[in-house]
């Protein structure tokens, strides 16, 4: 009898390195921890602003990098409460998932599908926030940008884990799995380009 086929993994054929389930768990752990810390700082700063309208957040540095401008906007309380509270809950789930996976637990498919659904909603919300920050509020928040990044990374690697666990063949799927870092890199460069373009009148005064 032949040996059972091992679970599929996210592989980089060019380097020979393999990004398996535990590696995905580690990535989710970093994303969850970073997102949770950023959300916690934003929550603390938000309540400080609510308690004292004259309070200047620690990440309000100049006219562009100005968390205060974002925290006092209606977009910062879209659902009737501070947006960072969503991050506290969501990233706690991501971090808990990562710890569970790294501990060796085999989470069921329905759980990963549920996590992916939540992360998809989060990614959609993040892109709405990106648009609002760049073209409506006209300010950037470093902690918010950390949340943007780790949300997209968690979503992407959760998707890759689901696809590899399913083991479905396909040329495009294999291409994405082998070059899994390309999409996040393109996304980061695209956002940086939008940031540079949106605030170029200010950036050029620093040159």
PyMOL commands that set and color helices and strands:
alter all, ss='L'
color gray80, all
select helices_A, chain A and resi 21-51+67-71+74-77+84-102+109-137+142-166+171-178+180-198+200-206
alter helices_A, ss='H'
color red, helices_A
select strands_A, chain A and resi 10-12+17-19
alter strands_A, ss='S'
color yellow, strands_A
deselect
rebuild
show_as cartoon
